[in-house]
Amino acid sequence: MTHLMKPTAPSAISDELEGYIRRALLLGQLSPTTLTRIQSLITQHSLSDQDRRRLAILQDAIRDGCIQLVAPSTTQS
């Protein structure tokens, strides 16, 4: 049963990436935390052609202003 417990299976990575992109498109914004996680997935895993197409859609949406990059919030004490 250990073969079912691979935490970084390709489909899990694709599902995670798709979820982040769908959420950004739905909300029209991308948080710094989510952007960092997406960048981590890109650099640490081998992406499928479908993943690369999804990233291209995300990049186009950011470039076209459909998705805004949210500035990190700062808290004052």
All heavy atoms as a GROMACS GRO file, in nm:
protein
  594
    1MET      N    1   0.079  -0.120   0.000
    1MET     CA    2   0.000   0.000   0.000
    1MET      C    3   0.084   0.127   0.000
    1MET      O    4   0.031   0.234  -0.022
    1MET     CB    5  -0.091   0.002   0.121
    1MET     CG    6  -0.216  -0.073   0.101
    1MET     SD    7  -0.344   0.010   0.190
    1MET     CE    8  -0.477  -0.087   0.143
    2THR      N    9   0.211   0.118   0.024
    2THR     CA   10   0.293   0.239   0.027
    2THR      C   11   0.300   0.307  -0.108
    2THR      O   12   0.324   0.426  -0.115
    2THR     CB   13   0.436   0.207   0.076
    2THR    OG1   14   0.489   0.105  -0.007
    2THR    CG2   15   0.436   0.168   0.221
    3HIS      N   16   0.280   0.235  -0.217
    3HIS     CA   17   0.284   0.297  -0.349
    3HIS      C   18   0.170   0.398  -0.368
    3HIS      O   19   0.176   0.484  -0.454
    3HIS     CB   20   0.280   0.191  -0.459
    3HIS     CG   21   0.150   0.118  -0.469
    3HIS    ND1   22   0.114   0.021  -0.380
    3HIS    CD2   23   0.048   0.130  -0.556
    3HIS    CE1   24  -0.005  -0.026  -0.412
    3HIS    NE2   25  -0.048   0.040  -0.520
    4LEU      N   26   0.065   0.392  -0.288
    4LEU     CA   27  -0.047   0.486  -0.297
    4LEU      C   28  -0.019   0.616  -0.221
    4LEU      O   29  -0.095   0.710  -0.231
    4LEU     CB   30  -0.174   0.423  -0.240
    4LEU     CG   31  -0.225   0.300  -0.314
    4LEU    CD1   32  -0.346   0.242  -0.240
    4LEU    CD2   33  -0.263   0.335  -0.456
    5MET      N   34   0.089   0.623  -0.149
    5MET     CA   35   0.112   0.736  -0.062
    5MET      C   36   0.220   0.830  -0.114
    5MET      O   37   0.279   0.902  -0.038
    5MET     CB   38   0.147   0.686   0.078
    5MET     CG   39   0.039   0.594   0.128
    5MET     SD   40   0.028   0.569   0.302
    5MET     CE   41   0.028   0.727   0.371
    6LYS      N   42   0.245   0.833  -0.243
    6LYS     CA   43   0.343   0.925  -0.299
    6LYS      C   44   0.290   1.067  -0.288
    6LYS      O   45   0.191   1.101  -0.351
    6LYS     CB   46   0.371   0.893  -0.445
    6LYS     CG   47   0.452   0.770  -0.467
    6LYS     CD   48   0.482   0.755  -0.615
    6LYS     CE   49   0.569   0.635  -0.640
    6LYS     NZ   50   0.596   0.619  -0.782
    7PRO      N   51   0.355   1.154  -0.210
    7PRO     CA   52   0.303   1.288  -0.191
    7PRO      C   53   0.322   1.379  -0.311
    7PRO      O   54   0.254   1.479  -0.324
    7PRO     CB   55   0.381   1.340  -0.071
    7PRO     CG   56   0.507   1.260  -0.070
    7PRO     CD   57   0.471   1.127  -0.130
    8THR      N   58   0.414   1.348  -0.398
    8THR     CA   59   0.440   1.438  -0.511
    8THR      C   60   0.419   1.367  -0.644
    8THR      O   61   0.495   1.385  -0.737
    8THR     CB   62   0.584   1.494  -0.503
    8THR    OG1   63   0.675   1.385  -0.500
    8THR    CG2   64   0.603   1.582  -0.382
    9ALA      N   65   0.316   1.285  -0.650
    9ALA     CA   66   0.283   1.219  -0.776
    9ALA      C   67   0.249   1.324  -0.880
    9ALA      O   68   0.194   1.428  -0.847
    9ALA     CB   69   0.166   1.124  -0.755
   10PRO      N   70   0.285   1.299  -1.007
   10PRO     CA   71   0.260   1.399  -1.111
   10PRO      C   72   0.117   1.450  -1.114
   10PRO      O   73   0.093   1.568  -1.132
   10PRO     CB   74   0.296   1.325  -1.240
   10PRO     CG   75   0.395   1.222  -1.197
   10PRO     CD   76   0.352   1.181  -1.058
   11SER      N   77   0.017   1.362  -1.099
   11SER     CA   78  -0.121   1.409  -1.104
   11SER      C   79  -0.154   1.498  -0.985
   11SER      O   80  -0.232   1.592  -0.998
   11SER     CB   81  -0.217   1.291  -1.111
   11SER     OG   82  -0.208   1.212  -0.994
   12ALA      N   83  -0.093   1.471  -0.871
   12ALA     CA   84  -0.116   1.556  -0.754
   12ALA      C   85  -0.059   1.695  -0.777
   12ALA      O   86  -0.121   1.796  -0.740
   12ALA     CB   87  -0.055   1.493  -0.630
   13ILE      N   88   0.057   1.703  -0.840
   13ILE     CA   89   0.118   1.832  -0.872
   13ILE      C   90   0.031   1.906  -0.971
   13ILE      O   91   0.004   2.025  -0.955
   13ILE     CB   92   0.261   1.812  -0.927
   13ILE    CG1   93   0.351   1.743  -0.825
   13ILE    CG2   94   0.320   1.945  -0.971
   13ILE    CD1   95   0.359   1.810  -0.690
   14SER      N   96  -0.014   1.838  -1.075
   14SER     CA   97  -0.100   1.900  -1.175
   14SER      C   98  -0.230   1.949  -1.112
   14SER      O   99  -0.277   2.058  -1.143
   14SER     CB  100  -0.132   1.801  -1.287
   14SER     OG  101  -0.018   1.776  -1.364
   15ASP      N  102  -0.287   1.868  -1.024
   15ASP     CA  103  -0.412   1.906  -0.957
   15ASP      C  104  -0.391   2.029  -0.870
   15ASP      O  105  -0.474   2.120  -0.867
   15ASP     CB  106  -0.466   1.792  -0.873
   15ASP     CG  107  -0.518   1.676  -0.955
   15ASP    OD1  108  -0.536   1.692  -1.078
   15ASP    OD2  109  -0.541   1.568  -0.897
   16GLU      N  110  -0.280   2.032  -0.798
   16GLU     CA  111  -0.250   2.146  -0.712
   16GLU      C  112  -0.231   2.272  -0.795
   16GLU      O  113  -0.288   2.378  -0.765
   16GLU     CB  114  -0.124   2.117  -0.630
   16GLU     CG  115  -0.090   2.226  -0.530
   16GLU     CD  116   0.031   2.194  -0.445
   16GLU    OE1  117   0.090   2.084  -0.459
   16GLU    OE2  118   0.068   2.279  -0.364
   17LEU      N  119  -0.153   2.262  -0.899
   17LEU     CA  120  -0.128   2.376  -0.986
   17LEU      C  121  -0.258   2.425  -1.050
   17LEU      O  122  -0.286   2.546  -1.051
   17LEU     CB  123  -0.027   2.337  -1.095
   17LEU     CG  124   0.020   2.447  -1.187
   17LEU    CD1  125   0.088   2.558  -1.110
   17LEU    CD2  126   0.115   2.390  -1.292
   18GLU      N  127  -0.338   2.333  -1.099
   18GLU     CA  128  -0.466   2.371  -1.159
   18GLU      C  129  -0.555   2.442  -1.058
   18GLU      O  130  -0.620   2.542  -1.090
   18GLU     CB  131  -0.538   2.248  -1.214
   18GLU     CG  132  -0.672   2.283  -1.276
   18GLU     CD  133  -0.749   2.163  -1.328
   18GLU    OE1  134  -0.702   2.049  -1.313
   18GLU    OE2  135  -0.856   2.187  -1.385
   19GLY      N  136  -0.555   2.395  -0.936
   19GLY     CA  137  -0.636   2.457  -0.831
   19GLY      C  138  -0.594   2.601  -0.805
   19GLY      O  139  -0.679   2.691  -0.793
   20TYR      N  140  -0.465   2.625  -0.797
   20TYR     CA  141  -0.415   2.761  -0.776
   20TYR      C  142  -0.454   2.853  -0.892
   20TYR      O  143  -0.496   2.966  -0.871
   20TYR     CB  144  -0.262   2.762  -0.760
   20TYR     CG  145  -0.212   2.700  -0.632
   20TYR    CD1  146  -0.100   2.618  -0.633
   20TYR    CD2  147  -0.273   2.725  -0.511
   20TYR    CE1  148  -0.053   2.561  -0.516
   20TYR    CE2  149  -0.226   2.668  -0.394
   20TYR     CZ  150  -0.116   2.587  -0.396
   20TYR     OH  151  -0.068   2.531  -0.281
   21ILE      N  152  -0.440   2.803  -1.012
   21ILE     CA  153  -0.470   2.885  -1.130
   21ILE      C  154  -0.620   2.912  -1.140
   21ILE      O  155  -0.661   3.026  -1.164
   21ILE     CB  156  -0.415   2.818  -1.257
   21ILE    CG1  157  -0.262   2.817  -1.252
   21ILE    CG2  158  -0.466   2.888  -1.382
   21ILE    CD1  159  -0.195   2.733  -1.359
   22ARG      N  160  -0.700   2.811  -1.116
   22ARG     CA  161  -0.846   2.831  -1.120
   22ARG      C  162  -0.889   2.933  -1.015
   22ARG      O  163  -0.973   3.019  -1.042
   22ARG     CB  164  -0.920   2.699  -1.096
   22ARG     CG  165  -0.921   2.608  -1.216
   22ARG     CD  166  -1.003   2.483  -1.186
   22ARG     NE  167  -1.009   2.398  -1.299
   22ARG     CZ  168  -1.101   2.405  -1.395
   22ARG    NH1  169  -1.192   2.499  -1.389
   22ARG    NH2  170  -1.099   2.322  -1.497
   23ARG      N  171  -0.833   2.923  -0.896
   23ARG     CA  172  -0.869   3.017  -0.788
   23ARG      C  173  -0.830   3.159  -0.826
   23ARG      O  174  -0.906   3.253  -0.804
   23ARG     CB  175  -0.803   2.973  -0.658
   23ARG     CG  176  -0.842   3.060  -0.541
   23ARG     CD  177  -0.789   2.999  -0.411
   23ARG     NE  178  -0.815   3.085  -0.300
   23ARG     CZ  179  -0.923   3.080  -0.225
   23ARG    NH1  180  -1.016   2.990  -0.250
   23ARG    NH2  181  -0.939   3.164  -0.125
   24ALA      N  182  -0.711   3.176  -0.882
   24ALA     CA  183  -0.665   3.309  -0.923
   24ALA      C  184  -0.758   3.366  -1.030
   24ALA      O  185  -0.795   3.484  -1.025
   24ALA     CB  186  -0.521   3.303  -0.974
   25LEU      N  187  -0.798   3.283  -1.125
   25LEU     CA  188  -0.888   3.329  -1.230
   25LEU      C  189  -1.026   3.364  -1.173
   25LEU      O  190  -1.087   3.463  -1.212
   25LEU     CB  191  -0.902   3.223  -1.340
   25LEU     CG  192  -0.779   3.204  -1.428
   25LEU    CD1  193  -0.792   3.076  -1.510
   25LEU    CD2  194  -0.758   3.324  -1.518
   26LEU      N  195  -1.074   3.285  -1.080
   26LEU     CA  196  -1.204   3.309  -1.019
   26LEU      C  197  -1.204   3.437  -0.937
   26LEU      O  198  -1.296   3.519  -0.947
   26LEU     CB  199  -1.242   3.190  -0.930
   26LEU     CG  200  -1.374   3.201  -0.855
   26LEU    CD1  201  -1.490   3.198  -0.953
   26LEU    CD2  202  -1.387   3.087  -0.754
   27LEU      N  203  -1.099   3.458  -0.857
   27LEU     CA  204  -1.092   3.574  -0.769
   27LEU      C  205  -1.039   3.699  -0.839
   27LEU      O  206  -1.057   3.810  -0.791
   27LEU     CB  207  -1.004   3.543  -0.648
   27LEU     CG  208  -1.053   3.431  -0.557
   27LEU    CD1  209  -0.951   3.402  -0.448
   27LEU    CD2  210  -1.189   3.465  -0.497
   28GLY      N  211  -0.966   3.679  -0.948
   28GLY     CA  212  -0.906   3.792  -1.017
   28GLY      C  213  -0.784   3.847  -0.945
   28GLY      O  214  -0.742   3.960  -0.968
   29GLN      N  215  -0.728   3.766  -0.859
   29GLN     CA  216  -0.608   3.808  -0.787
   29GLN      C  217  -0.522   3.689  -0.749
   29GLN      O  218  -0.570   3.576  -0.743
   29GLN     CB  219  -0.644   3.889  -0.664
   29GLN     CG  220  -0.722   3.812  -0.560
   29GLN     CD  221  -0.764   3.900  -0.443
   29GLN    OE1  222  -0.770   4.022  -0.454
   29GLN    NE2  223  -0.792   3.840  -0.331
   30LEU      N  224  -0.396   3.718  -0.723
   30LEU     CA  225  -0.300   3.615  -0.689
   30LEU      C  226  -0.218   3.665  -0.570
   30LEU      O  227  -0.154   3.770  -0.578
   30LEU     CB  228  -0.210   3.586  -0.809
   30LEU     CG  229  -0.113   3.471  -0.801
   30LEU    CD1  230  -0.186   3.339  -0.781
   30LEU    CD2  231  -0.030   3.463  -0.928
   31SER      N  232  -0.223   3.592  -0.462
   31SER     CA  233  -0.152   3.633  -0.341
   31SER      C  234  -0.003   3.597  -0.352
   31SER      O  235   0.035   3.508  -0.427
   31SER     CB  236  -0.211   3.563  -0.218
   31SER     OG  237  -0.174   3.426  -0.217
   32PRO      N  238   0.080   3.667  -0.275
   32PRO     CA  239   0.223   3.635  -0.275
   32PRO      C  240   0.251   3.490  -0.233
   32PRO      O  241   0.339   3.426  -0.290
   32PRO     CB  242   0.282   3.733  -0.174
   32PRO     CG  243   0.184   3.844  -0.166
   32PRO     CD  244   0.050   3.783  -0.191
   33THR      N  245   0.174   3.440  -0.139
   33THR     CA  246   0.194   3.302  -0.093
   33THR      C  247   0.164   3.202  -0.204
   33THR      O  248   0.240   3.108  -0.226
   33THR     CB  249   0.102   3.273   0.028
   33THR    OG1  250   0.130   3.368   0.131
   33THR    CG2  251   0.122   3.133   0.081
   34THR      N  252   0.055   3.226  -0.275
   34THR     CA  253   0.018   3.137  -0.386
   34THR      C  254   0.119   3.147  -0.499
   34THR      O  255   0.160   3.046  -0.557
   34THR     CB  256  -0.123   3.168  -0.436
   34THR    OG1  257  -0.215   3.156  -0.327
   34THR    CG2  258  -0.164   3.075  -0.548
   35LEU      N  259   0.163   3.268  -0.530
   35LEU     CA  260   0.264   3.286  -0.634
   35LEU      C  261   0.392   3.212  -0.598
   35LEU      O  262   0.451   3.144  -0.682
   35LEU     CB  263   0.292   3.435  -0.656
   35LEU     CG  264   0.393   3.468  -0.764
   35LEU    CD1  265   0.352   3.412  -0.899
   35LEU    CD2  266   0.413   3.618  -0.772
   36THR      N  267   0.433   3.221  -0.474
   36THR     CA  268   0.554   3.150  -0.428
   36THR      C  269   0.536   2.999  -0.443
   36THR      O  270   0.628   2.930  -0.488
   36THR     CB  271   0.585   3.186  -0.282
   36THR    OG1  272   0.609   3.327  -0.274
   36THR    CG2  273   0.706   3.111  -0.230
   37ARG      N  274   0.418   2.948  -0.409
   37ARG     CA  275   0.394   2.804  -0.420
   37ARG      C  276   0.395   2.760  -0.565
   37ARG      O  277   0.450   2.655  -0.599
   37ARG     CB  278   0.260   2.769  -0.353
   37ARG     CG  279   0.231   2.622  -0.354
   37ARG     CD  280   0.332   2.540  -0.276
   37ARG     NE  281   0.302   2.399  -0.293
   37ARG     CZ  282   0.392   2.304  -0.312
   37ARG    NH1  283   0.520   2.333  -0.310
   37ARG    NH2  284   0.356   2.181  -0.328
   38ILE      N  285   0.334   2.840  -0.653
   38ILE     CA  286   0.336   2.807  -0.796
   38ILE      C  287   0.480   2.805  -0.847
   38ILE      O  288   0.519   2.713  -0.919
   38ILE     CB  289   0.249   2.907  -0.876
   38ILE    CG1  290   0.101   2.885  -0.845
   38ILE    CG2  291   0.275   2.894  -1.026
   38ILE    CD1  292   0.009   2.991  -0.901
   39GLN      N  293   0.558   2.904  -0.812
   39GLN     CA  294   0.698   2.909  -0.855
   39GLN      C  295   0.775   2.789  -0.803
   39GLN      O  296   0.859   2.733  -0.873
   39GLN     CB  297   0.762   3.040  -0.810
   39GLN     CG  298   0.709   3.160  -0.885
   39GLN     CD  299   0.754   3.292  -0.825
   39GLN    OE1  300   0.784   3.303  -0.708
   39GLN    NE2  301   0.754   3.395  -0.909
   40SER      N  302   0.744   2.747  -0.681
   40SER     CA  303   0.809   2.629  -0.624
   40SER      C  304   0.774   2.503  -0.703
   40SER      O  305   0.861   2.420  -0.732
   40SER     CB  306   0.766   2.613  -0.478
   40SER     OG  307   0.818   2.496  -0.423
   41LEU      N  308   0.647   2.489  -0.739
   41LEU     CA  309   0.606   2.374  -0.819
   41LEU      C  310   0.677   2.373  -0.954
   41LEU      O  311   0.720   2.268  -1.002
   41LEU     CB  312   0.455   2.375  -0.841
   41LEU     CG  313   0.369   2.347  -0.718
   41LEU    CD1  314   0.221   2.370  -0.751
   41LEU    CD2  315   0.390   2.206  -0.668
   42ILE      N  316   0.692   2.490  -1.014
   42ILE     CA  317   0.756   2.502  -1.145
   42ILE      C  318   0.902   2.458  -1.137
   42ILE      O  319   0.951   2.386  -1.224
   42ILE     CB  320   0.745   2.646  -1.198
   42ILE    CG1  321   0.600   2.679  -1.231
   42ILE    CG2  322   0.834   2.666  -1.320
   42ILE    CD1  323   0.576   2.826  -1.255
   43THR      N  324   0.971   2.502  -1.034
   43THR     CA  325   1.115   2.474  -1.025
   43THR      C  326   1.148   2.336  -0.970
   43THR      O  327   1.251   2.281  -1.002
   43THR     CB  328   1.187   2.580  -0.939
   43THR    OG1  329   1.131   2.582  -0.808
   43THR    CG2  330   1.177   2.717  -1.002
   44GLN      N  331   1.058   2.279  -0.891
   44GLN     CA  332   1.090   2.153  -0.824
   44GLN      C  333   1.034   2.028  -0.892
   44GLN      O  334   1.069   1.917  -0.854
   44GLN     CB  335   1.041   2.157  -0.679
   44GLN     CG  336   1.115   2.259  -0.595
   44GLN     CD  337   1.063   2.262  -0.452
   44GLN    OE1  338   0.982   2.180  -0.412
   44GLN    NE2  339   1.109   2.359  -0.376
   45HIS      N  340   0.947   2.048  -0.990
   45HIS     CA  341   0.882   1.932  -1.051
   45HIS      C  342   0.885   1.943  -1.203
   45HIS      O  343   0.888   2.051  -1.258
   45HIS     CB  344   0.737   1.920  -1.003
   45HIS     CG  345   0.726   1.908  -0.854
   45HIS    ND1  346   0.749   1.790  -0.788
   45HIS    CD2  347   0.697   1.999  -0.760
   45HIS    CE1  348   0.735   1.809  -0.658
   45HIS    NE2  349   0.703   1.935  -0.639
   46SER      N  350   0.879   1.829  -1.265
   46SER     CA  351   0.869   1.823  -1.411
   46SER      C  352   0.723   1.843  -1.448
   46SER      O  353   0.637   1.766  -1.406
   46SER     CB  354   0.918   1.687  -1.460
   46SER     OG  355   0.904   1.678  -1.597
   47LEU      N  356   0.696   1.949  -1.523
   47LEU     CA  357   0.558   1.982  -1.558
   47LEU      C  358   0.519   1.920  -1.691
   47LEU      O  359   0.600   1.910  -1.783
   47LEU     CB  360   0.540   2.134  -1.564
   47LEU     CG  361   0.571   2.210  -1.436
   47LEU    CD1  362   0.553   2.359  -1.458
   47LEU    CD2  363   0.485   2.161  -1.321
   48SER      N  364   0.394   1.884  -1.700
   48SER     CA  365   0.341   1.828  -1.824
   48SER      C  366   0.313   1.942  -1.923
   48SER      O  367   0.313   2.060  -1.886
   48SER     CB  368   0.211   1.752  -1.796
   48SER     OG  369   0.109   1.843  -1.757
   49ASP      N  370   0.286   1.905  -2.045
   49ASP     CA  371   0.248   2.005  -2.146
   49ASP      C  372   0.121   2.077  -2.103
   49ASP      O  373   0.108   2.199  -2.122
   49ASP     CB  374   0.227   1.941  -2.283
   49ASP     CG  375   0.358   1.894  -2.346
   49ASP    OD1  376   0.466   1.943  -2.304
   49ASP    OD2  377   0.353   1.809  -2.436
   50GLN      N  378   0.028   2.004  -2.046
   50GLN     CA  379  -0.096   2.064  -1.999
   50GLN      C  380  -0.068   2.166  -1.888
   50GLN      O  381  -0.128   2.273  -1.885
   50GLN     CB  382  -0.192   1.957  -1.950
   50GLN     CG  383  -0.329   2.010  -1.913
   50GLN     CD  384  -0.425   1.900  -1.876
   50GLN    OE1  385  -0.384   1.790  -1.839
   50GLN    NE2  386  -0.553   1.928  -1.885
   51ASP      N  387   0.023   2.133  -1.797
   51ASP     CA  388   0.061   2.228  -1.691
   51ASP      C  389   0.121   2.355  -1.750
   51ASP      O  390   0.091   2.466  -1.706
   51ASP     CB  391   0.162   2.165  -1.594
   51ASP     CG  392   0.103   2.053  -1.511
   51ASP    OD1  393  -0.020   2.051  -1.490
   51ASP    OD2  394   0.181   1.966  -1.468
   52ARG      N  395   0.204   2.338  -1.851
   52ARG     CA  396   0.265   2.455  -1.916
   52ARG      C  397   0.160   2.542  -1.985
   52ARG      O  398   0.168   2.665  -1.982
   52ARG     CB  399   0.374   2.410  -2.014
   52ARG     CG  400   0.501   2.366  -1.943
   52ARG     CD  401   0.614   2.345  -2.041
   52ARG     NE  402   0.631   2.206  -2.082
   52ARG     CZ  403   0.676   2.108  -2.006
   52ARG    NH1  404   0.708   2.132  -1.882
   52ARG    NH2  405   0.690   1.986  -2.052
   53ARG      N  406   0.060   2.478  -2.043
   53ARG     CA  407  -0.050   2.556  -2.105
   53ARG      C  408  -0.129   2.632  -1.999
   53ARG      O  409  -0.166   2.748  -2.019
   53ARG     CB  410  -0.142   2.463  -2.185
   53ARG     CG  411  -0.081   2.418  -2.317
   53ARG     CD  412  -0.181   2.347  -2.406
   53ARG     NE  413  -0.233   2.224  -2.348
   53ARG     CZ  414  -0.176   2.103  -2.363
   53ARG    NH1  415  -0.065   2.091  -2.434
   53ARG    NH2  416  -0.230   1.996  -2.308
   54ARG      N  417  -0.152   2.569  -1.887
   54ARG     CA  418  -0.222   2.636  -1.777
   54ARG      C  419  -0.142   2.757  -1.728
   54ARG      O  420  -0.198   2.863  -1.700
   54ARG     CB  421  -0.246   2.540  -1.662
   54ARG     CG  422  -0.351   2.438  -1.689
   54ARG     CD  423  -0.370   2.346  -1.572
   54ARG     NE  424  -0.472   2.248  -1.601
   54ARG     CZ  425  -0.460   2.119  -1.575
   54ARG    NH1  426  -0.351   2.072  -1.518
   54ARG    NH2  427  -0.558   2.037  -1.604
   55LEU      N  428  -0.011   2.740  -1.716
   55LEU     CA  429   0.074   2.851  -1.673
   55LEU      C  430   0.072   2.964  -1.775
   55LEU      O  431   0.073   3.082  -1.738
   55LEU     CB  432   0.217   2.803  -1.649
   55LEU     CG  433   0.236   2.720  -1.523
   55LEU    CD1  434   0.375   2.656  -1.523
   55LEU    CD2  435   0.215   2.804  -1.399
   56ALA      N  436   0.066   2.930  -1.902
   56ALA     CA  437   0.059   3.033  -2.006
   56ALA      C  438  -0.071   3.112  -1.994
   56ALA      O  439  -0.072   3.235  -2.010
   56ALA     CB  440   0.070   2.970  -2.145
   57ILE      N  441  -0.180   3.044  -1.963
   57ILE     CA  442  -0.308   3.112  -1.942
   57ILE      C  443  -0.297   3.207  -1.824
   57ILE      O  444  -0.343   3.322  -1.829
   57ILE     CB  445  -0.422   3.010  -1.921
   57ILE    CG1  446  -0.448   2.934  -2.051
   57ILE    CG2  447  -0.548   3.077  -1.869
   57ILE    CD1  448  -0.538   2.813  -2.035
   58LEU      N  449  -0.236   3.160  -1.715
   58LEU     CA  450  -0.217   3.245  -1.597
   58LEU      C  451  -0.133   3.367  -1.631
   58LEU      O  452  -0.170   3.480  -1.596
   58LEU     CB  453  -0.150   3.164  -1.485
   58LEU     CG  454  -0.120   3.242  -1.356
   58LEU    CD1  455  -0.248   3.289  -1.289
   58LEU    CD2  456  -0.038   3.155  -1.261
   59GLN      N  457  -0.023   3.347  -1.701
   59GLN     CA  458   0.064   3.459  -1.738
   59GLN      C  459  -0.009   3.558  -1.828
   59GLN      O  460   0.004   3.680  -1.811
   59GLN     CB  461   0.190   3.407  -1.806
   59GLN     CG  462   0.282   3.334  -1.711
   59GLN     CD  463   0.394   3.260  -1.782
   59GLN    OE1  464   0.386   3.229  -1.901
   59GLN    NE2  465   0.499   3.230  -1.707
   60ASP      N  466  -0.087   3.508  -1.922
   60ASP     CA  467  -0.166   3.596  -2.010
   60ASP      C  468  -0.267   3.677  -1.929
   60ASP      O  469  -0.287   3.797  -1.953
   60ASP     CB  470  -0.238   3.516  -2.118
   60ASP     CG  471  -0.145   3.461  -2.225
   60ASP    OD1  472  -0.028   3.506  -2.231
   60ASP    OD2  473  -0.190   3.373  -2.301
   61ALA      N  474  -0.334   3.611  -1.835
   61ALA     CA  475  -0.435   3.679  -1.754
   61ALA      C  476  -0.372   3.788  -1.667
   61ALA      O  477  -0.430   3.896  -1.650
   61ALA     CB  478  -0.509   3.577  -1.667
   62ILE      N  479  -0.253   3.762  -1.615
   62ILE     CA  480  -0.181   3.864  -1.536
   62ILE      C  481  -0.141   3.980  -1.627
   62ILE      O  482  -0.164   4.096  -1.595
   62ILE     CB  483  -0.059   3.802  -1.465
   62ILE    CG1  484  -0.105   3.705  -1.356
   62ILE    CG2  485   0.029   3.913  -1.406
   62ILE    CD1  486   0.006   3.619  -1.299
   63ARG      N  487  -0.084   3.948  -1.741
   63ARG     CA  488  -0.040   4.051  -1.836
   63ARG      C  489  -0.156   4.137  -1.885
   63ARG      O  490  -0.143   4.258  -1.898
   63ARG     CB  491   0.032   3.986  -1.954
   63ARG     CG  492   0.093   4.090  -2.050
   63ARG     CD  493   0.153   4.028  -2.174
   63ARG     NE  494   0.052   3.956  -2.251
   63ARG     CZ  495   0.056   3.826  -2.278
   63ARG    NH1  496   0.158   3.753  -2.238
   63ARG    NH2  497  -0.039   3.767  -2.347
   64ASP      N  498  -0.271   4.074  -1.907
   64ASP     CA  499  -0.388   4.146  -1.958
   64ASP      C  500  -0.466   4.219  -1.848
   64ASP      O  501  -0.563   4.287  -1.878
   64ASP     CB  502  -0.482   4.050  -2.031
   64ASP     CG  503  -0.419   3.993  -2.158
   64ASP    OD1  504  -0.317   4.048  -2.207
   64ASP    OD2  505  -0.471   3.891  -2.209
   65GLY      N  506  -0.424   4.202  -1.724
   65GLY     CA  507  -0.490   4.271  -1.613
   65GLY      C  508  -0.612   4.200  -1.558
   65GLY      O  509  -0.684   4.256  -1.475
   66CYS      N  510  -0.637   4.078  -1.602
   66CYS     CA  511  -0.750   4.002  -1.550
   66CYS      C  512  -0.723   3.949  -1.410
   66CYS      O  513  -0.816   3.922  -1.333
   66CYS     CB  514  -0.782   3.885  -1.642
   66CYS     SG  515  -0.830   3.937  -1.809
   67ILE      N  516  -0.596   3.931  -1.378
   67ILE     CA  517  -0.554   3.887  -1.246
   67ILE      C  518  -0.454   3.989  -1.193
   67ILE      O  519  -0.356   4.021  -1.260
   67ILE     CB  520  -0.488   3.747  -1.249
   67ILE    CG1  521  -0.589   3.641  -1.292
   67ILE    CG2  522  -0.429   3.711  -1.112
   67ILE    CD1  523  -0.531   3.502  -1.307
   68GLN      N  524  -0.482   4.039  -1.074
   68GLN     CA  525  -0.394   4.135  -1.010
   68GLN      C  526  -0.305   4.062  -0.909
   68GLN      O  527  -0.354   3.974  -0.837
   68GLN     CB  528  -0.476   4.242  -0.937
   68GLN     CG  529  -0.572   4.317  -1.026
   68GLN     CD  530  -0.500   4.398  -1.133
   68GLN    OE1  531  -0.401   4.464  -1.104
   68GLN    NE2  532  -0.550   4.392  -1.255
   69LEU      N  533  -0.180   4.100  -0.904
   69LEU     CA  534  -0.091   4.047  -0.801
   69LEU      C  535  -0.115   4.129  -0.675
   69LEU      O  536  -0.106   4.252  -0.677
   69LEU     CB  537   0.055   4.056  -0.845
   69LEU     CG  538   0.089   3.976  -0.971
   69LEU    CD1  539   0.233   4.001  -1.011
   69LEU    CD2  540   0.066   3.828  -0.947
   70VAL      N  541  -0.150   4.062  -0.568
   70VAL     CA  542  -0.182   4.128  -0.443
   70VAL      C  543  -0.053   4.156  -0.368
   70VAL      O  544   0.030   4.067  -0.351
   70VAL     CB  545  -0.276   4.040  -0.358
   70VAL    CG1  546  -0.307   4.105  -0.225
   70VAL    CG2  547  -0.403   4.008  -0.435
   71ALA      N  548  -0.038   4.280  -0.323
   71ALA     CA  549   0.081   4.316  -0.245
   71ALA      C  550   0.075   4.247  -0.109
   71ALA      O  551  -0.033   4.232  -0.052
   71ALA     CB  552   0.087   4.467  -0.228
   72PRO      N  553   0.191   4.207  -0.058
   72PRO     CA  554   0.192   4.145   0.075
   72PRO      C  555   0.141   4.246   0.178
   72PRO      O  556   0.172   4.363   0.170
   72PRO     CB  557   0.338   4.111   0.100
   72PRO     CG  558   0.411   4.138  -0.025
   72PRO     CD  559   0.321   4.215  -0.116
   73SER      N  560   0.061   4.195   0.270
   73SER     CA  561   0.010   4.285   0.374
   73SER      C  562   0.118   4.306   0.480
   73SER      O  563   0.200   4.220   0.507
   73SER     CB  564  -0.115   4.226   0.438
   73SER     OG  565  -0.084   4.105   0.503
   74THR      N  566   0.116   4.424   0.537
   74THR     CA  567   0.210   4.456   0.644
   74THR      C  568   0.128   4.488   0.768
   74THR      O  569   0.024   4.551   0.761
   74THR     CB  570   0.298   4.576   0.610
   74THR    OG1  571   0.213   4.688   0.580
   74THR    CG2  572   0.387   4.547   0.490
   75THR      N  573   0.176   4.439   0.880
   75THR     CA  574   0.106   4.467   1.005
   75THR      C  575   0.190   4.561   1.086
   75THR      O  576   0.313   4.554   1.088
   75THR     CB  577   0.082   4.337   1.084
   75THR    OG1  578   0.208   4.273   1.106
   75THR    CG2  579  -0.010   4.243   1.007
   76GLN      N  580   0.122   4.653   1.149
   76GLN     CA  581   0.191   4.748   1.236
   76GLN      C  582   0.159   4.716   1.380
   76GLN      O  583   0.046   4.684   1.414
   76GLN     CB  584   0.145   4.891   1.203
   76GLN     CG  585   0.181   4.932   1.064
   76GLN     CD  586   0.134   5.075   1.033
   76GLN    OE1  587   0.076   5.139   1.118
   76GLN    NE2  588   0.159   5.119   0.912
   77SER      N  589   0.260   4.725   1.466
   77SER     CA  590   0.235   4.696   1.607
   77SER      C  591   0.214   4.823   1.682
   77SER      O  592   0.254   4.926   1.648
   77SER     CB  593   0.348   4.622   1.673
   77SER     OG  594   0.448   4.581   1.591
   0.00000   0.00000   0.00000
